[in-house]
């Protein structure tokens, strides 16, 4: 089993996933299969609190962050993602 020394902030994971859907040059590097109905529903339905970048925790968004967080961790693990001074690289994961 391999584990990284820490995890990126939730906001950074969300930005990484959004960038994989469509970056500034219009390049798309991730697609969600149409049969992944739950993940698609969660991605489309997750709401954020105004000005915070944090997910809404009301009844409408109940349990919607689990799948989107998992997708964020997958994106960070499979692609070299740079956050500020920290680079999260799948090859740099440490065995535990």
The first five atom37 places (N, CA, C, CB, O) and aatype in JSON, in Angstrom:
{
  "aatype": [20, 20, 20, 20, 20, 20, 20, 20, 20, 20, 20, 20, 20, 20, 20, 20, 20, 20, 20, 20, 20, 20, 20, 20, 20, 20, 20, 20, 20, 20, 20, 20, 20, 20, 20, 20, 20, 20, 20, 20, 20, 20, 20, 20, 20, 20, 20, 20, 20, 20, 20, 20, 20, 20, 20, 20, 20, 20, 20, 20, 20, 20, 20, 20, 20, 20, 20, 20, 20, 20, 20, 20, 20, 20, 20, 20, 20, 20, 20, 20, 20, 20, 20, 20, 20, 20, 20, 20, 20, 20, 20, 20, 20, 20, 20, 20],
  "atom_mask": [
    [1, 1, 1, 1, 1],
    [1, 1, 1, 1, 1],
    [1, 1, 1, 1, 1],
    [1, 1, 1, 1, 1],
    [1, 1, 1, 1, 1],
    [1, 1, 1, 1, 1],
    [1, 1, 1, 1, 1],
    [1, 1, 1, 1, 1],
    [1, 1, 1, 1, 1],
    [1, 1, 1, 1, 1],
    [1, 1, 1, 1, 1],
    [1, 1, 1, 1, 1],
    [1, 1, 1, 1, 1],
    [1, 1, 1, 1, 1],
    [1, 1, 1, 1, 1],
    [1, 1, 1, 1, 1],
    [1, 1, 1, 1, 1],
    [1, 1, 1, 1, 1],
    [1, 1, 1, 1, 1],
    [1, 1, 1, 1, 1],
    [1, 1, 1, 1, 1],
    [1, 1, 1, 1, 1],
    [1, 1, 1, 1, 1],
    [1, 1, 1, 1, 1],
    [1, 1, 1, 1, 1],
    [1, 1, 1, 1, 1],
    [1, 1, 1, 1, 1],
    [1, 1, 1, 1, 1],
    [1, 1, 1, 1, 1],
    [1, 1, 1, 1, 1],
    [1, 1, 1, 1, 1],
    [1, 1, 1, 1, 1],
    [1, 1, 1, 1, 1],
    [1, 1, 1, 1, 1],
    [1, 1, 1, 1, 1],
    [1, 1, 1, 1, 1],
    [1, 1, 1, 1, 1],
    [1, 1, 1, 1, 1],
    [1, 1, 1, 1, 1],
    [1, 1, 1, 1, 1],
    [1, 1, 1, 1, 1],
    [1, 1, 1, 1, 1],
    [1, 1, 1, 1, 1],
    [1, 1, 1, 1, 1],
    [1, 1, 1, 1, 1],
    [1, 1, 1, 1, 1],
    [1, 1, 1, 1, 1],
    [1, 1, 1, 1, 1],
    [1, 1, 1, 1, 1],
    [1, 1, 1, 1, 1],
    [1, 1, 1, 1, 1],
    [1, 1, 1, 1, 1],
    [1, 1, 1, 1, 1],
    [1, 1, 1, 1, 1],
    [1, 1, 1, 1, 1],
    [1, 1, 1, 1, 1],
    [1, 1, 1, 1, 1],
    [1, 1, 1, 1, 1],
    [1, 1, 1, 1, 1],
    [1, 1, 1, 1, 1],
    [1, 1, 1, 1, 1],
    [1, 1, 1, 1, 1],
    [1, 1, 1, 1, 1],
    [1, 1, 1, 1, 1],
    [1, 1, 1, 1, 1],
    [1, 1, 1, 1, 1],
    [1, 1, 1, 1, 1],
    [1, 1, 1, 1, 1],
    [1, 1, 1, 1, 1],
    [1, 1, 1, 1, 1],
    [1, 1, 1, 1, 1],
    [1, 1, 1, 1, 1],
    [1, 1, 1, 1, 1],
    [1, 1, 1, 1, 1],
    [1, 1, 1, 1, 1],
    [1, 1, 1, 1, 1],
    [1, 1, 1, 1, 1],
    [1, 1, 1, 1, 1],
    [1, 1, 1, 1, 1],
    [1, 1, 1, 1, 1],
    [1, 1, 1, 1, 1],
    [1, 1, 1, 1, 1],
    [1, 1, 1, 1, 1],
    [1, 1, 1, 1, 1],
    [1, 1, 1, 1, 1],
    [1, 1, 1, 1, 1],
    [1, 1, 1, 1, 1],
    [1, 1, 1, 1, 1],
    [1, 1, 1, 1, 1],
    [1, 1, 1, 1, 1],
    [1, 1, 1, 1, 1],
    [1, 1, 1, 1, 1],
    [1, 1, 1, 1, 1],
    [1, 1, 1, 1, 1],
    [1, 1, 1, 1, 1],
    [1, 1, 1, 1, 1]
  ],
  "atom_positions": [
    [[0.84, -1.17, 0.0], [0.0, 0.0, 0.0], [0.89, 1.24, 0.0], [-0.96, -0.01, 1.21], [1.93, 1.27, 0.66]],
    [[0.47, 2.25, -0.75], [1.21, 3.5, -0.8], [0.31, 4.63, -0.34], [1.75, 3.77, -2.22], [-0.9, 4.63, -0.6]],
    [[0.89, 5.59, 0.34], [0.13, 6.75, 0.81], [0.98, 7.99, 0.66], [-0.32, 6.56, 2.29], [2.2, 7.94, 0.83]],
    [[0.37, 9.09, 0.36], [1.11, 10.34, 0.24], [1.23, 10.97, 1.62], [0.42, 11.32, -0.76], [0.44, 10.67, 2.52]],
    [[2.23, 11.83, 1.8], [2.47, 12.42, 3.12], [1.36, 13.33, 3.61], [3.75, 13.19, 3.09], [1.28, 13.61, 4.81]],
    [[0.5, 13.79, 2.74], [-0.61, 14.66, 3.13], [-1.57, 14.78, 1.97], [-0.11, 16.05, 3.58], [-1.31, 14.28, 0.88]],
    [[-2.66, 15.44, 2.2], [-3.66, 15.62, 1.15], [-3.8, 17.1, 0.82], [-5.02, 15.04, 1.57], [-3.64, 17.96, 1.69]],
    [[-4.11, 17.4, -0.45], [-4.37, 18.79, -0.8], [-5.68, 19.26, -0.18], [-4.4, 18.97, -2.33], [-6.53, 18.46, 0.19]],
    [[-5.82, 20.57, -0.08], [-7.05, 21.13, 0.45], [-8.22, 20.79, -0.45], [-6.92, 22.66, 0.6], [-8.05, 20.55, -1.65]],
    [[-9.4, 20.76, 0.12], [-10.61, 20.42, -0.64], [-10.77, 21.36, -1.83], [-11.86, 20.49, 0.27], [-11.09, 20.91, -2.94]],
    [[-10.57, 22.64, -1.63], [-10.7, 23.62, -2.72], [-9.73, 23.3, -3.84], [-10.46, 25.06, -2.19], [-10.08, 23.41, -5.02]],
    [[-8.5, 22.9, -3.5], [-7.51, 22.54, -4.52], [-7.92, 21.29, -5.29], [-6.14, 22.33, -3.87], [-7.71, 21.21, -6.5]],
    [[-8.5, 20.32, -4.59], [-8.99, 19.11, -5.28], [-10.12, 19.46, -6.24], [-9.47, 18.04, -4.25], [-10.16, 18.96, -7.36]],
    [[-11.05, 20.31, -5.8], [-12.15, 20.71, -6.68], [-11.63, 21.43, -7.92], [-13.15, 21.61, -5.92], [-12.09, 21.18, -9.03]],
    [[-10.66, 22.32, -7.72], [-10.08, 23.02, -8.86], [-9.36, 22.06, -9.79], [-9.12, 24.11, -8.37], [-9.42, 22.22, -11.01]],
    [[-8.68, 21.06, -9.23], [-7.99, 20.07, -10.06], [-8.99, 19.28, -10.9], [-7.16, 19.11, -9.19], [-8.75, 19.05, -12.09]],
    [[-10.09, 18.88, -10.3], [-11.12, 18.13, -11.04], [-11.72, 19.02, -12.12], [-12.23, 17.61, -10.08], [-11.9, 18.57, -13.26]],
    [[-12.04, 20.26, -11.79], [-12.61, 21.17, -12.78], [-11.65, 21.38, -13.94], [-12.96, 22.52, -12.14], [-12.07, 21.45, -15.1]],
    [[-10.37, 21.49, -13.64], [-9.37, 21.67, -14.69], [-9.28, 20.43, -15.58], [-8.0, 21.97, -14.08], [-9.04, 20.55, -16.78]],
    [[-9.46, 19.25, -15.0], [-9.43, 18.04, -15.81], [-10.65, 17.97, -16.73], [-9.39, 16.79, -14.91], [-10.56, 17.42, -17.83]],
    [[-11.78, 18.52, -16.3], [-12.96, 18.57, -17.18], [-12.72, 19.51, -18.35], [-14.2, 19.02, -16.38], [-13.08, 19.19, -19.49]],
    [[-12.12, 20.67, -18.08], [-11.82, 21.61, -19.17], [-10.84, 22.65, -18.64], [-13.13, 22.29, -19.72], [-11.18, 23.43, -17.76]],
    [[-9.6, 22.65, -19.18], [-8.61, 23.61, -18.7], [-8.72, 24.93, -19.47], [-7.18, 23.03, -18.83], [-9.6, 25.08, -20.32]],
    [[-7.85, 25.86, -19.19], [-7.91, 27.18, -19.78], [-7.77, 27.2, -21.29], [-6.85, 28.03, -19.2], [-8.25, 28.13, -21.94]],
    [[-7.13, 26.18, -21.86], [-6.98, 26.12, -23.31], [-8.08, 25.29, -23.97], [-5.62, 25.55, -23.67], [-8.04, 25.07, -25.18]],
    [[-9.05, 24.84, -23.18], [-10.16, 24.06, -23.73], [-9.89, 22.57, -23.82], [-10.51, 24.57, -25.09], [-10.71, 21.82, -24.35]],
    [[-8.76, 22.12, -23.3], [-8.4, 20.69, -23.35], [-9.16, 19.94, -22.26], [-6.87, 20.5, -23.17], [-9.2, 20.38, -21.11]],
    [[-9.75, 18.82, -22.62], [-10.48, 17.97, -21.68], [-9.67, 16.7, -21.47], [-11.92, 17.64, -22.21], [-9.27, 16.03, -22.42]],
    [[-9.43, 16.37, -20.19], [-8.63, 15.19, -19.88], [-9.38, 14.16, -19.05], [-7.4, 15.6, -19.15], [-8.81, 13.13, -18.68]],
    [[-10.64, 14.43, -18.77], [-11.43, 13.46, -18.01], [-12.88, 13.52, -18.5], [-11.35, 13.73, -16.48], [-13.4, 14.6, -18.78]],
    [[-13.5, 12.37, -18.59], [-14.9, 12.25, -18.97], [-15.56, 11.29, -18.01], [-15.06, 11.77, -20.46], [-14.92, 10.35, -17.53]],
    [[-16.82, 11.5, -17.71], [-17.58, 10.61, -16.84], [-18.54, 9.83, -17.73], [-18.35, 11.41, -15.72], [-19.34, 10.41, -18.46]],
    [[-18.45, 8.52, -17.65], [-19.29, 7.65, -18.48], [-20.77, 7.9, -18.16], [-18.93, 6.16, -18.26], [-21.12, 8.1, -16.99]],
    [[-21.63, 7.89, -19.19], [-23.06, 8.12, -18.95], [-23.7, 7.15, -17.96], [-23.8, 8.04, -20.26], [-24.7, 7.48, -17.32]],
    [[-23.14, 5.94, -17.82], [-23.71, 4.98, -16.87], [-23.33, 5.28, -15.42], [-23.28, 3.58, -17.22], [-23.87, 4.66, -14.51]],
    [[-22.41, 6.21, -15.19], [-22.04, 6.61, -13.83], [-23.04, 7.65, -13.33], [-20.57, 7.17, -13.78], [-22.69, 8.8, -13.06]],
    [[-24.29, 7.21, -13.22], [-25.38, 8.16, -12.95], [-25.25, 8.82, -11.58], [-26.71, 7.44, -13.03], [-25.58, 10.0, -11.44]],
    [[-24.78, 8.1, -10.58], [-24.67, 8.69, -9.24], [-23.58, 9.76, -9.21], [-24.39, 7.6, -8.18], [-23.79, 10.85, -8.67]],
    [[-22.42, 9.45, -9.76], [-21.34, 10.44, -9.79], [-21.77, 11.66, -10.59], [-20.05, 9.82, -10.38], [-21.51, 12.79, -10.17]],
    [[-22.4, 11.46, -11.73], [-22.85, 12.58, -12.56], [-23.87, 13.43, -11.79], [-23.47, 12.06, -13.88], [-23.82, 14.66, -11.84]],
    [[-24.79, 12.78, -11.09], [-25.79, 13.52, -10.31], [-25.12, 14.32, -9.19], [-26.84, 12.55, -9.71], [-25.51, 15.46, -8.92]],
    [[-24.12, 13.73, -8.55], [-23.43, 14.43, -7.47], [-22.63, 15.61, -8.0], [-22.5, 13.47, -6.73], [-22.63, 16.68, -7.39]],
    [[-21.95, 15.42, -9.14], [-21.19, 16.52, -9.72], [-22.1, 17.67, -10.14], [-20.37, 16.03, -10.92], [-21.74, 18.84, -9.97]],
    [[-23.25, 17.35, -10.67], [-24.18, 18.39, -11.13], [-24.96, 19.02, -9.99], [-25.14, 17.8, -12.14], [-25.4, 20.17, -10.1]],
    [[-25.15, 18.3, -8.89], [-26.01, 18.79, -7.82], [-25.31, 19.38, -6.62], [-26.86, 17.71, -7.37], [-25.96, 19.99, -5.78]],
    [[-24.01, 19.21, -6.52], [-23.3, 19.72, -5.35], [-23.3, 21.24, -5.36], [-21.86, 19.18, -5.32], [-22.91, 21.86, -6.35]],
    [[-23.72, 21.83, -4.27], [-23.79, 23.28, -4.13], [-22.71, 23.75, -3.18], [-25.19, 23.73, -3.64], [-22.29, 23.03, -2.28]],
    [[-22.26, 24.98, -3.39], [-21.22, 25.55, -2.54], [-21.75, 26.79, -1.83], [-19.97, 25.9, -3.36], [-22.56, 27.53, -2.38]],
    [[-21.28, 26.99, -0.6], [-21.65, 28.19, 0.15], [-21.03, 29.41, -0.51], [-21.2, 28.08, 1.63], [-19.86, 29.39, -0.9]],
    [[-21.79, 30.45, -0.64], [-21.37, 31.68, -1.3], [-20.06, 32.2, -0.72], [-22.46, 32.75, -1.17], [-19.95, 32.42, 0.49]],
    [[-19.07, 32.4, -1.59], [-17.8, 33.02, -1.21], [-16.84, 32.15, -0.43], [-18.07, 34.19, -0.43], [-15.78, 32.64, -0.04]],
    [[-17.16, 30.88, -0.2], [-16.28, 30.06, 0.61], [-15.59, 28.95, -0.16], [-17.04, 29.46, 1.74], [-14.47, 28.56, 0.19]],
    [[-16.21, 28.43, -1.19], [-15.65, 27.27, -1.89], [-15.87, 25.98, -1.12], [-14.17, 27.47, -2.12], [-15.38, 24.93, -1.52]],
    [[-16.61, 26.05, -0.03], [-16.92, 24.87, 0.77], [-18.3, 24.35, 0.38], [-16.87, 25.19, 2.29], [-19.21, 25.14, 0.09]],
    [[-18.47, 23.02, 0.38], [-19.76, 22.47, -0.03], [-20.87, 22.78, 0.97], [-19.65, 20.97, -0.2], [-20.64, 22.89, 2.18]],
    [[-22.06, 22.93, 0.44], [-23.26, 23.14, 1.26], [-23.58, 21.82, 1.94], [-24.49, 23.65, 0.39], [-23.42, 20.76, 1.34]],
    [[-24.01, 21.87, 3.17], [-24.27, 20.64, 3.91], [-25.76, 20.44, 4.21], [-23.5, 20.65, 5.2], [-26.11, 19.64, 5.07]],
    [[-26.61, 21.15, 3.5], [-28.05, 21.03, 3.71], [-28.6, 19.71, 3.21], [-28.77, 22.16, 3.04], [-27.87, 18.89, 2.65]],
    [[-29.87, 19.5, 3.42], [-30.53, 18.24, 3.05], [-30.41, 17.94, 1.56], [-32.0, 18.29, 3.45], [-30.29, 16.77, 1.18]],
    [[-30.45, 18.97, 0.71], [-30.38, 18.75, -0.72], [-29.03, 18.17, -1.15], [-30.64, 20.06, -1.46], [-28.95, 17.43, -2.13]],
    [[-27.97, 18.5, -0.43], [-26.62, 18.06, -0.78], [-26.12, 16.93, 0.11], [-25.66, 19.22, -0.72], [-24.94, 16.59, 0.07]],
    [[-27.0, 16.35, 0.9], [-26.6, 15.31, 1.84], [-25.87, 14.18, 1.12], [-27.82, 14.76, 2.59], [-26.37, 13.65, 0.13]],
    [[-24.71, 13.83, 1.6], [-23.89, 12.73, 1.1], [-23.38, 12.93, -0.32], [-24.67, 11.46, 1.15], [-22.89, 11.98, -0.93]],
    [[-23.47, 14.12, -0.87], [-22.98, 14.34, -2.23], [-21.48, 14.56, -2.28], [-23.69, 15.52, -2.84], [-20.89, 14.49, -3.36]],
    [[-20.85, 14.82, -1.16], [-19.42, 15.1, -1.2], [-18.58, 13.84, -1.24], [-19.03, 15.94, -0.02], [-17.41, 13.91, -1.64]],
    [[-19.1, 12.71, -0.84], [-18.29, 11.49, -0.77], [-17.75, 11.1, -2.15], [-19.1, 10.34, -0.19], [-16.55, 10.88, -2.31]],
    [[-18.61, 11.01, -3.13], [-18.16, 10.61, -4.48], [-17.29, 11.68, -5.12], [-19.36, 10.33, -5.37], [-16.32, 11.35, -5.8]],
    [[-17.64, 12.95, -4.92], [-16.84, 14.0, -5.53], [-15.46, 14.09, -4.87], [-17.56, 15.35, -5.43], [-14.48, 14.37, -5.56]],
    [[-15.38, 13.86, -3.57], [-14.08, 13.82, -2.9], [-13.25, 12.65, -3.43], [-14.25, 13.69, -1.37], [-12.05, 12.8, -3.66]],
    [[-13.88, 11.49, -3.62], [-13.17, 10.33, -4.14], [-12.61, 10.61, -5.53], [-14.1, 9.1, -4.18], [-11.48, 10.24, -5.84]],
    [[-13.4, 11.27, -6.37], [-12.92, 11.64, -7.7], [-11.72, 12.6, -7.59], [-14.05, 12.3, -8.53], [-10.75, 12.47, -8.33]],
    [[-11.8, 13.54, -6.66], [-10.68, 14.48, -6.46], [-9.41, 13.77, -6.05], [-11.05, 15.5, -5.41], [-8.34, 14.09, -6.56]],
    [[-9.51, 12.8, -5.13], [-8.33, 12.04, -4.72], [-7.77, 11.23, -5.89], [-8.67, 11.12, -3.54], [-6.56, 11.11, -6.03]],
    [[-8.65, 10.67, -6.73], [-8.19, 9.93, -7.9], [-7.43, 10.84, -8.87], [-9.39, 9.28, -8.61], [-6.37, 10.47, -9.36]],
    [[-7.98, 12.01, -9.14], [-7.32, 12.95, -10.04], [-5.94, 13.32, -9.51], [-8.18, 14.22, -10.23], [-4.97, 13.32, -10.26]],
    [[-5.85, 13.62, -8.22], [-4.57, 13.99, -7.63], [-3.59, 12.81, -7.67], [-4.77, 14.46, -6.19], [-2.4, 13.02, -7.9]],
    [[-4.08, 11.59, -7.45], [-3.2, 10.42, -7.43], [-2.7, 10.05, -8.83], [-3.93, 9.24, -6.81], [-1.57, 9.59, -8.98]],
    [[-3.53, 10.23, -9.83], [-3.17, 9.79, -11.18], [-2.46, 10.85, -12.02], [-4.4, 9.36, -11.9], [-1.82, 10.51, -13.01]],
    [[-2.56, 12.09, -11.65], [-1.97, 13.17, -12.43], [-1.11, 14.04, -11.53], [-3.07, 14.02, -13.11], [-1.43, 14.25, -10.36]],
    [[-0.03, 14.52, -12.06], [0.86, 15.37, -11.27], [0.19, 16.72, -11.1], [2.25, 15.52, -11.95], [0.07, 17.5, -12.05]],
    [[-0.23, 17.0, -9.89], [-0.97, 18.22, -9.59], [-0.1, 19.11, -8.71], [-2.32, 17.9, -8.89], [0.44, 18.65, -7.7]],
    [[0.05, 20.37, -9.09], [0.88, 21.31, -8.33], [-0.03, 22.32, -7.63], [1.9, 22.04, -9.26], [-0.86, 22.98, -8.27]],
    [[0.14, 22.43, -6.31], [-0.63, 23.37, -5.5], [0.35, 24.27, -4.78], [-1.57, 22.63, -4.48], [1.02, 23.83, -3.84]],
    [[0.44, 25.52, -5.19], [1.36, 26.45, -4.53], [2.77, 25.92, -4.56], [0.92, 26.7, -3.09], [3.34, 25.73, -5.64]],
    [[3.34, 25.68, -3.41], [4.71, 25.19, -3.31], [4.78, 23.67, -3.24], [5.38, 25.78, -2.1], [5.87, 23.1, -3.25]],
    [[3.63, 23.0, -3.18], [3.6, 21.56, -2.99], [3.18, 20.87, -4.28], [2.64, 21.18, -1.85], [2.21, 21.28, -4.91]],
    [[3.91, 19.84, -4.67], [3.54, 19.03, -5.82], [3.11, 17.67, -5.31], [4.7, 18.9, -6.84], [3.85, 17.02, -4.57]],
    [[1.91, 17.23, -5.69], [1.44, 15.92, -5.34], [1.63, 15.05, -6.57], [-0.04, 15.93, -4.87], [1.0, 15.28, -7.6]],
    [[2.49, 14.06, -6.45], [2.86, 13.23, -7.58], [2.64, 11.78, -7.17], [4.33, 13.48, -8.02], [3.09, 11.36, -6.1]],
    [[1.95, 11.02, -8.01], [1.67, 9.61, -7.69], [2.95, 8.83, -7.46], [0.85, 8.96, -8.8], [2.97, 7.9, -6.66]],
    [[4.03, 9.19, -8.16], [5.3, 8.49, -8.0], [5.98, 8.81, -6.68], [6.23, 8.82, -9.14], [6.88, 8.08, -6.26]],
    [[5.57, 9.89, -6.03], [6.2, 10.3, -4.78], [5.5, 9.75, -3.55], [6.25, 11.8, -4.71], [5.82, 10.13, -2.42]],
    [[4.55, 8.87, -3.75], [3.81, 8.31, -2.62], [4.73, 7.41, -1.81], [2.57, 7.53, -3.1], [5.59, 6.73, -2.36]],
    [[4.54, 7.4, -0.52], [5.39, 6.63, 0.38], [4.71, 5.32, 0.78], [5.74, 7.45, 1.63], [3.51, 5.31, 1.05]],
    [[5.47, 4.21, 0.83], [4.86, 2.95, 1.3], [4.55, 3.03, 2.78], [5.8, 1.75, 1.02], [5.28, 3.66, 3.54]],
    [[3.46, 2.39, 3.19], [3.14, 2.34, 4.63], [2.97, 0.89, 5.04], [1.84, 3.16, 4.95], [2.7, 0.61, 6.21]]
  ]
}
